[in-house]
Each structure stands twice: as structure tokens, then as C-alpha cells.
């Protein structure tokens, strides 16, 4: 999976490591507002307060429960009372080669737990390259040798995304979420040998434009045509985010190997009314009475890349228009997930009276802006190196090693 991010702001120059400087450290939000967390490890762990003073030791293999306590947090051994609460605790492996387990998932670096307004916030403080080890394979899955250049391209893009969005979630006490709101980060348990090689072989490499990291958007599958930045994100008018046909010399789509390359979703009249009853009020002013009848759903406007830019919906007594990425949020499949992409055609049975069946035939998955992950895999199989892959998806961006 890949992020569906809003465009990150351009960081102040001071937040970026100058060329030749040391590797930056990130703070990754693993959980916010949770009632408790379990910490442990394969080796001995040390628990400290914000000053670094030792509060407790967690022996190898043990699992302690961390809970809110007053305005702070406390860690409790099984069957015993925990130590005096601290405003924040840090959990560190005694052996730097070991990891810290949080709720059964392993992480490199330091885990910090702090009291928030509704429970606990859990943060992994980790060096950027170690973070990427837990991102690249989580985002791209297992890849073979013929697909290694795609992994290297993903490593550069994920590193660029992280630097571009430093402090993006500062109000919550960290830089980035560990999920699809930013990048999927599954800790050390998701690491693969080929993913680690891809990160290490591109160490410090970032895509730059105008002296700052690019808006490194990416997604699963473009379906043969990428999208302009502004098609998905109003603020993303960037010279390096441009729509183009992502095809080889014979005209075949590079991402045709994707399991999400072509798809179909269907709704009965009843399921369509149920879906729109749940999603449409969040995007437009409609009443429950109006939603008792759905007389038509049609494509009102397409973007330059052929995606649906505006969706028209005729109800009992009014007509509603849904724009941009809200199209995918409103026309959700039965799973409740976002519609896979905005590149689709519609066939409505009973249009003009009362729809009894709606079919969406689509291509691709994700917003279509920037790197197509399956397209990168196809290009790697075709012999493209990672520099050529990146130049295709971010034309005009310069590859630079910052550290």
C-alpha cells in the first residue's frame, strides 16, 4: 500500500541536513490516544525518565504494561505495581543490536511513551536509514533480483518524503505517522534482505528541486497514465509532477503486472443508497429523505489524465456534484475502503428513474501522482536503473546525496 497524503509543506531550510552532514533522526508516531501499550524485548531493556535517569529494567523476554497514571505514565511488571509515574518514559535495549517490542512488533532505536489527552502516545525515535529499513519492504513487499532497481527507487522516494515532511505532525509530538497517512512503517519485523540492500546502496540520496526535497508522492498503480499533481492535490502544482503515459516502446503499460491494474465494483440499488447515505452527507448537504432515491450517478468531468474530476449524483429532489479526491471517498465499495482510483467508467441501470445497478470499471490504485510502484517494478524488469525510474516519475528533479 502507499500513502494518500495531503501535500506536505516545504520545510524550512534549517530542518534539512546540509550535504555531508550526519544522518537525521526521526520521531515516528506508532499510536495516539491508546489506553495502554505492552513493551518488552528479546534482550534486556532499560526504562528511563526524560532526564535519562534509570527508572527500571525489563528482563529479556518479559512483557510490561504501560498505562496512564495521573498526568504521567507508568510501566507495570506482570502482577506488580509499577514505578512512580513519569511525564514520559523511554524504553531502550541494553544491547544496541537488539530491538524493543511494542504490542508484539519490533522496532529499532528508542521507544518513548507519553501521556496525551485521551491515553498514551507511543513514538519510535529512530535514525532515518533505520526507519527506511522498515518502510521499503512494507511498502513494496518481497521483490526478486530483477526488481531490485524498483526497491532502490522506493528507498530514495521514501527518504525524500520523510525529509520533506519533517515536523509535519509536530502538534502530536512526532514527525510522521507509521501508517498510510504518511508511509507504512512496520518496524524491523518487516525488513527483508533486498530491502535493506536497497536502502544501504542509496544511503543519503534524496530527490531535490529548487534547493528542497520534492513532494515525493507515490501510490500503487497508475493504470498506464500518471496524473498531474493538481488533479489530486490542489497545492501540488509542481513542474516535476506531470501526467504522462507510463508505457514501454511497444505501448504496453509498465504497471500491467499489478493485481490492481484493472478492477470492477458493483452496487445494487439498495447497496448504493446505503453507501451514499453513509458517505455523501460528509461531502455535500443532503437530507435522509433525498437519499431514499438515487436516480443517476454519472461522470460530470474528467481530468487531463482521464480520471474522474467531478461526479454527478441525481437524488429525489436535487443534484449533487462531488469533486476531486472526494469522488473516491463517496463512491466506496462494500468493503468501506476508498474506491481504488478515480480512473473509471460508470454504467447505471435504471438511470433517470431509480438506479437498480451501478457498475464502475476502473484501472489502477491510488491517486496517480508521482511514482507508480508497480510501474517501477515493470521498469526494473525491463532493465531500467533506479536513476532512470526516478527521472521518469519526477522529471527535472535532481538526485543528491545529503549525507
JOBEL-V423105 format. One record per pair of residues at least 4 apart in sequence whose C-alpha atoms are under 7 Angstrom apart, sorted by sequence separation. I is the first residue (numbers start at 1). GAP is how many residues later the second one is. D is the distance in Angstrom with one decimal. If there is no record, write none. Layout:
BEGIN
I;GAP;D + I;GAP;D
END
This chain:
BEGIN
11;4;6.4 + 17;4;5.8 + 41;4;6.8 + 48;4;5.2 + 49;4;5.5 + 58;4;6.4 + 68;4;6.0 + 69;4;5.0 + 76;4;6.3 + 77;4;7.0 + 101;4;5.2 + 102;4;6.4 + 115;4;6.0 + 116;4;5.4 + 126;4;6.5 + 127;4;6.2 + 128;4;6.3 + 129;4;6.5 + 131;4;6.5 + 132;4;5.9 + 134;4;6.4 + 135;4;5.9 + 136;4;6.0 + 137;4;4.9 + 143;4;5.8 + 144;4;6.5 + 147;4;6.9 + 148;4;6.5 + 149;4;6.2 + 150;4;6.2 + 151;4;6.2 + 152;4;6.4 + 153;4;6.2 + 154;4;5.9 + 155;4;6.1 + 156;4;6.1 + 157;4;6.1 + 158;4;6.2 + 159;4;6.4 + 160;4;6.0 + 161;4;6.1 + 162;4;6.2 + 169;4;6.7 + 170;4;5.2 + 177;4;6.4 + 178;4;6.8 + 179;4;5.5 + 180;4;5.4 + 186;4;5.7 + 191;4;6.5 + 192;4;6.2 + 193;4;6.2 + 194;4;6.2 + 195;4;6.4 + 196;4;6.1 + 197;4;5.9 + 198;4;6.4 + 199;4;6.0 + 208;4;5.4 + 209;4;6.2 + 222;4;5.4 + 227;4;6.4 + 229;4;5.9 + 230;4;4.8 + 247;4;5.2 + 248;4;5.4 + 267;4;5.6 + 268;4;6.0 + 269;4;6.3 + 270;4;6.3 + 271;4;6.0 + 272;4;6.1 + 273;4;5.8 + 274;4;6.4 + 275;4;6.2 + 276;4;5.0 + 277;4;7.0 + 280;4;6.0 + 281;4;5.8 + 286;4;6.5 + 287;4;6.6 + 288;4;6.7 + 302;4;5.4 + 303;4;5.3 + 314;4;6.2 + 315;4;5.9 + 322;4;6.3 + 323;4;6.0 + 325;4;6.9 + 326;4;6.0 + 327;4;6.1 + 328;4;6.3 + 332;4;5.7 + 333;4;6.5 + 350;4;5.5 + 351;4;5.3 + 372;4;6.1 + 373;4;6.4 + 374;4;6.2 + 375;4;6.1 + 376;4;6.1 + 377;4;6.2 + 378;4;6.3 + 379;4;6.5 + 380;4;5.0 + 384;4;6.0 + 385;4;6.4 + 386;4;6.1 + 387;4;6.1 + 388;4;6.3 + 389;4;6.6 + 390;4;5.8 + 391;4;4.9 + 48;5;5.2 + 49;5;6.7 + 68;5;4.5 + 69;5;6.1 + 76;5;5.6 + 77;5;6.4 + 93;5;5.9 + 101;5;4.3 + 115;5;4.8 + 116;5;6.1 + 126;5;6.2 + 137;5;6.5 + 143;5;6.7 + 169;5;5.6 + 170;5;5.8 + 177;5;5.6 + 178;5;6.1 + 179;5;4.4 + 191;5;6.8 + 208;5;4.3 + 209;5;5.8 + 230;5;6.6 + 247;5;5.1 + 248;5;6.4 + 256;5;5.6 + 267;5;5.4 + 281;5;5.7 + 302;5;5.4 + 303;5;6.2 + 314;5;4.4 + 322;5;5.8 + 332;5;6.1 + 350;5;4.5 + 379;5;5.5 + 380;5;6.5 + 384;5;6.4 + 48;6;4.4 + 49;6;6.6 + 67;6;5.7 + 68;6;6.4 + 76;6;4.0 + 93;6;6.2 + 100;6;5.5 + 101;6;6.2 + 114;6;5.7 + 115;6;6.3 + 169;6;4.9 + 176;6;6.2 + 178;6;5.5 + 179;6;6.3 + 207;6;5.7 + 208;6;5.4 + 230;6;5.2 + 247;6;4.3 + 248;6;6.4 + 255;6;6.7 + 302;6;4.6 + 303;6;5.3 + 313;6;5.7 + 314;6;6.3 + 332;6;5.4 + 333;6;6.2 + 349;6;5.6 + 350;6;5.8 + 17;7;7.0 + 47;7;6.0 + 48;7;5.1 + 66;7;6.8 + 67;7;5.7 + 75;7;5.2 + 93;7;6.2 + 99;7;5.9 + 100;7;5.3 + 113;7;6.6 + 114;7;5.4 + 167;7;6.6 + 168;7;5.4 + 169;7;5.8 + 178;7;4.8 + 206;7;6.8 + 207;7;6.0 + 229;7;4.9 + 230;7;5.5 + 246;7;5.9 + 247;7;5.4 + 301;7;6.2 + 302;7;4.9 + 313;7;5.1 + 332;7;5.0 + 348;7;6.5 + 349;7;5.7 + 47;8;5.5 + 66;8;5.6 + 67;8;6.5 + 74;8;5.9 + 75;8;6.6 + 92;8;6.8 + 99;8;5.4 + 100;8;6.5 + 113;8;5.7 + 114;8;6.7 + 167;8;4.4 + 168;8;6.5 + 229;8;5.7 + 246;8;6.2 + 301;8;5.4 + 302;8;6.7 + 312;8;5.9 + 313;8;6.4 + 331;8;6.3 + 349;8;5.1 + 47;9;5.1 + 66;9;4.2 + 74;9;6.1 + 99;9;5.0 + 113;9;4.6 + 166;9;5.4 + 229;9;6.7 + 299;9;6.5 + 301;9;4.9 + 312;9;4.7 + 329;9;5.4 + 348;9;5.9 + 349;9;6.3 + 46;10;6.2 + 47;10;6.0 + 65;10;5.5 + 66;10;6.2 + 74;10;6.6 + 112;10;5.9 + 113;10;6.3 + 300;10;5.3 + 301;10;7.0 + 311;10;5.7 + 312;10;6.5 + 328;10;5.4 + 329;10;6.8 + 348;10;4.5 + 379;10;6.9 + 46;11;4.6 + 64;11;6.2 + 65;11;5.2 + 74;11;4.7 + 112;11;5.1 + 299;11;6.4 + 300;11;5.3 + 310;11;6.6 + 311;11;5.1 + 328;11;4.7 + 347;11;5.8 + 348;11;6.5 + 45;12;5.7 + 46;12;6.2 + 64;12;5.4 + 65;12;6.7 + 73;12;5.1 + 74;12;6.6 + 111;12;5.7 + 112;12;6.3 + 229;12;5.1 + 299;12;4.9 + 300;12;5.5 + 310;12;5.5 + 311;12;6.5 + 346;12;7.0 + 347;12;5.2 + 45;13;4.9 + 64;13;4.8 + 72;13;5.4 + 73;13;5.5 + 111;13;4.5 + 228;13;5.6 + 229;13;6.4 + 298;13;6.0 + 299;13;6.1 + 310;13;4.5 + 328;13;6.7 + 346;13;5.7 + 347;13;6.7 + 376;13;6.3 + 44;14;5.9 + 45;14;6.4 + 64;14;6.4 + 72;14;5.0 + 73;14;6.1 + 110;14;5.8 + 111;14;6.1 + 228;14;4.3 + 277;14;6.2 + 298;14;5.2 + 309;14;5.8 + 310;14;6.3 + 328;14;6.4 + 346;14;4.7 + 44;15;4.7 + 72;15;4.1 + 73;15;6.4 + 109;15;6.9 + 110;15;5.1 + 136;15;6.9 + 227;15;6.3 + 228;15;4.6 + 297;15;5.6 + 298;15;6.6 + 309;15;5.1 + 345;15;5.6 + 346;15;6.6 + 43;16;7.0 + 44;16;4.4 + 69;16;6.1 + 71;16;6.7 + 72;16;6.5 + 109;16;5.9 + 110;16;6.5 + 227;16;4.3 + 297;16;4.5 + 311;16;6.4 + 344;16;6.1 + 345;16;5.4 + 43;17;4.2 + 109;17;4.7 + 226;17;4.8 + 296;17;5.7 + 297;17;6.4 + 344;17;5.3 + 345;17;6.5 + 40;18;6.9 + 42;18;5.4 + 43;18;6.7 + 92;18;5.2 + 108;18;6.6 + 136;18;6.4 + 225;18;6.8 + 226;18;5.5 + 273;18;6.5 + 296;18;5.0 + 344;18;3.9 + 41;19;5.9 + 42;19;5.4 + 91;19;5.9 + 92;19;6.7 + 136;19;5.9 + 225;19;5.7 + 226;19;6.5 + 273;19;6.8 + 295;19;5.3 + 343;19;5.5 + 344;19;6.4 + 41;20;5.7 + 90;20;6.6 + 91;20;5.2 + 225;20;4.4 + 226;20;6.7 + 294;20;6.1 + 295;20;5.6 + 343;20;5.7 + 40;21;6.5 + 90;21;5.6 + 91;21;6.3 + 224;21;5.8 + 225;21;5.4 + 273;21;6.7 + 294;21;4.7 + 295;21;6.9 + 40;22;5.6 + 90;22;4.3 + 224;22;5.0 + 293;22;5.6 + 294;22;6.6 + 371;22;5.3 + 40;23;4.5 + 89;23;5.7 + 90;23;6.5 + 132;23;6.8 + 224;23;6.3 + 293;23;5.2 + 341;23;6.0 + 370;23;5.5 + 39;24;5.6 + 40;24;6.3 + 88;24;7.0 + 89;24;5.4 + 291;24;6.2 + 340;24;7.0 + 341;24;4.8 + 370;24;6.5 + 38;25;6.3 + 39;25;5.4 + 88;25;5.7 + 89;25;6.7 + 290;25;5.8 + 291;25;7.0 + 340;25;4.7 + 341;25;5.2 + 38;26;5.6 + 39;26;6.4 + 88;26;4.5 + 290;26;5.2 + 340;26;6.1 + 341;26;6.3 + 38;27;4.5 + 87;27;6.4 + 132;27;6.9 + 290;27;6.2 + 37;28;5.8 + 38;28;6.0 + 87;28;6.8 + 36;29;6.9 + 37;29;5.2 + 224;29;4.9 + 36;30;5.6 + 37;30;6.8 + 224;30;7.0 + 36;31;4.8 + 224;31;6.7 + 35;32;6.7 + 223;32;6.4 + 221;34;6.2 + 308;34;5.2 + 307;35;5.1 + 308;35;6.1 + 307;36;4.2 + 308;36;7.0 + 49;37;6.3 + 221;37;6.8 + 306;37;6.6 + 307;37;6.8 + 50;38;6.1 + 223;38;5.4 + 49;39;6.1 + 50;39;6.5 + 221;39;6.7 + 49;40;4.9 + 221;40;6.5 + 48;41;5.6 + 49;41;6.3 + 73;41;6.5 + 47;42;6.5 + 48;42;5.2 + 72;42;6.9 + 73;42;6.0 + 47;43;5.6 + 48;43;6.7 + 72;43;5.4 + 155;43;6.5 + 283;43;7.0 + 47;44;4.7 + 71;44;6.6 + 151;44;6.5 + 155;44;5.5 + 46;45;5.8 + 47;45;6.5 + 139;45;6.1 + 45;46;6.6 + 46;46;5.3 + 138;46;6.2 + 152;46;4.6 + 156;46;6.7 + 160;46;5.1 + 45;47;5.5 + 46;47;6.3 + 68;47;6.2 + 138;47;6.5 + 151;47;5.8 + 152;47;6.6 + 159;47;6.4 + 160;47;6.1 + 45;48;4.4 + 46;48;6.3 + 135;48;6.9 + 138;48;6.3 + 298;48;6.6 + 44;49;6.1 + 45;49;5.4 + 135;49;5.8 + 156;49;5.9 + 164;49;5.4 + 43;50;6.8 + 44;50;5.7 + 135;50;4.6 + 152;50;6.6 + 156;50;5.6 + 163;50;6.9 + 164;50;6.9 + 279;50;7.0 + 280;50;5.7 + 68;51;6.2 + 123;51;7.0 + 134;51;5.3 + 135;51;6.6 + 164;51;6.8 + 279;51;5.0 + 297;51;7.0 + 68;52;6.6 + 134;52;5.5 + 138;52;5.9 + 134;53;4.7 + 137;53;6.3 + 160;53;5.9 + 134;54;5.5 + 137;54;5.9 + 160;54;6.9 + 161;54;6.7 + 276;54;6.6 + 43;55;6.3 + 137;55;6.3 + 161;55;5.2 + 296;55;4.9 + 42;56;6.9 + 134;56;5.8 + 160;56;6.3 + 295;56;5.6 + 296;56;5.8 + 134;57;5.5 + 275;57;6.8 + 295;57;5.2 + 41;58;6.3 + 133;58;5.9 + 137;58;5.4 + 295;58;5.2 + 41;59;5.0 + 136;59;5.9 + 157;59;5.8 + 295;59;4.4 + 296;59;6.3 + 40;60;6.1 + 41;60;5.1 + 294;60;5.8 + 295;60;5.4 + 40;61;5.0 + 293;61;6.3 + 294;61;6.0 + 39;62;5.4 + 40;62;6.8 + 133;62;6.6 + 243;62;6.2 + 39;63;4.7 + 133;63;5.6 + 38;64;5.6 + 39;64;6.3 + 37;65;6.8 + 38;65;4.9 + 37;66;6.2 + 133;66;6.5 + 132;67;6.7 + 265;68;6.5 + 129;70;7.0 + 231;72;6.6 + 227;78;5.5 + 226;79;6.8 + 107;80;4.7 + 108;80;6.4 + 225;80;6.5 + 106;81;5.7 + 107;81;5.3 + 105;82;6.9 + 106;82;5.6 + 33;83;6.5 + 106;83;5.9 + 35;84;4.9 + 36;84;6.6 + 105;84;6.9 + 33;85;5.0 + 34;85;5.1 + 35;85;6.2 + 33;86;4.4 + 34;86;5.1 + 269;86;5.5 + 33;87;5.0 + 34;87;6.9 + 269;87;4.1 + 32;88;6.1 + 33;88;5.8 + 268;88;5.6 + 269;88;5.4 + 32;89;4.4 + 268;89;4.5 + 31;90;5.5 + 32;90;6.5 + 267;90;5.7 + 268;90;6.5 + 31;91;5.1 + 267;91;5.2 + 30;92;5.4 + 232;92;6.3 + 266;92;5.7 + 267;92;6.5 + 29;93;6.1 + 30;93;5.5 + 232;93;6.1 + 266;93;4.5 + 29;94;4.6 + 30;94;6.8 + 265;94;5.8 + 266;94;6.4 + 28;95;5.4 + 29;95;6.6 + 265;95;5.2 + 27;96;6.2 + 28;96;5.1 + 264;96;5.6 + 265;96;6.7 + 27;97;5.6 + 28;97;6.4 + 264;97;4.6 + 27;98;4.6 + 263;98;6.0 + 264;98;6.0 + 26;99;5.8 + 27;99;6.5 + 263;99;5.2 + 25;100;7.0 + 26;100;5.5 + 262;100;5.8 + 263;100;6.1 + 25;101;5.6 + 26;101;6.0 + 262;101;4.4 + 25;102;4.2 + 26;102;6.0 + 261;102;5.3 + 262;102;6.2 + 24;103;6.1 + 25;103;5.5 + 261;103;4.7 + 23;104;6.9 + 24;104;5.9 + 260;104;5.5 + 23;105;6.7 + 260;105;6.1 + 258;116;5.8 + 255;119;4.9 + 255;120;4.1 + 254;121;4.7 + 255;123;5.9 + 254;124;4.8 + 254;125;6.2 + 241;128;6.6 + 241;129;6.0 + 232;135;6.2 + 2;137;6.4 + 1;138;5.7 + 223;140;5.0 + 229;140;5.6 + 223;141;4.2 + 227;141;5.0 + 228;141;6.2 + 222;142;4.8 + 226;142;5.0 + 227;142;5.0 + 221;143;4.6 + 222;143;6.4 + 226;143;6.1 + 221;144;4.9 + 29;145;5.9 + 220;145;5.5 + 221;145;6.5 + 28;146;5.8 + 220;146;5.9 + 222;146;5.1 + 16;147;6.9 + 27;147;4.9 + 28;147;5.9 + 29;147;6.0 + 30;147;6.6 + 219;147;5.2 + 27;148;5.3 + 28;148;5.1 + 29;148;4.7 + 30;148;5.5 + 219;148;6.6 + 26;149;6.5 + 27;149;6.9 + 28;149;5.7 + 29;149;5.8 + 219;149;6.5 + 28;150;6.1 + 222;150;5.8 + 218;151;6.2 + 221;151;5.3 + 217;152;6.0 + 218;152;5.0 + 219;152;6.5 + 220;152;5.7 + 221;152;6.2 + 11;153;6.1 + 217;153;5.0 + 218;153;4.5 + 219;153;5.6 + 220;153;5.0 + 221;153;5.6 + 241;153;6.1 + 10;154;6.2 + 11;154;6.8 + 216;154;6.6 + 217;154;6.6 + 218;154;6.1 + 219;154;6.1 + 220;154;6.1 + 221;154;6.8 + 240;154;4.7 + 11;155;6.9 + 240;155;4.9 + 8;156;6.9 + 9;156;6.8 + 240;156;5.8 + 8;157;5.5 + 240;157;6.5 + 8;160;7.0 + 4;176;6.6 + 5;176;5.8 + 3;177;4.5 + 4;177;6.3 + 5;177;6.1 + 2;178;6.1 + 3;178;5.7 + 3;179;5.5 + 3;180;5.6 + 2;181;6.7 + 209;188;5.2 + 208;189;5.5 + 209;189;6.3 + 207;190;5.9 + 208;190;5.1 + 207;191;5.5 + 208;191;6.3 + 207;192;4.7 + 208;192;6.7 + 206;193;5.7 + 207;193;6.2 + 205;194;6.5 + 206;194;5.3 + 205;195;5.4 + 206;195;6.1 + 205;196;4.1 + 206;196;7.0 + 204;197;5.0 + 205;197;6.3 + 204;198;5.3 + 204;199;4.9 + 7;208;6.9 + 3;215;6.9 + 2;216;6.5 + 3;216;6.4 + 2;217;4.8 + 2;218;6.1 + 1;219;6.3 + 7;226;6.7 + 150;226;5.1 + 6;227;6.7 + 150;227;5.2 + 7;228;6.8 + 7;229;6.5 + 147;230;5.5 + 150;230;5.6 + 149;231;5.4 + 148;232;7.0 + 147;233;5.1 + 153;233;5.0 + 146;234;6.4 + 147;234;5.7 + 152;234;6.0 + 146;235;5.3 + 149;236;5.4 + 150;236;6.3 + 153;236;6.8 + 149;237;4.8 + 153;237;6.3 + 23;380;6.3 + 21;381;7.0 + 22;381;5.9 + 19;382;6.8 + 20;382;5.8 + 21;382;5.2 + 19;383;4.1 + 20;383;4.5 + 18;384;6.1 + 19;384;5.6 + 17;385;6.6
END
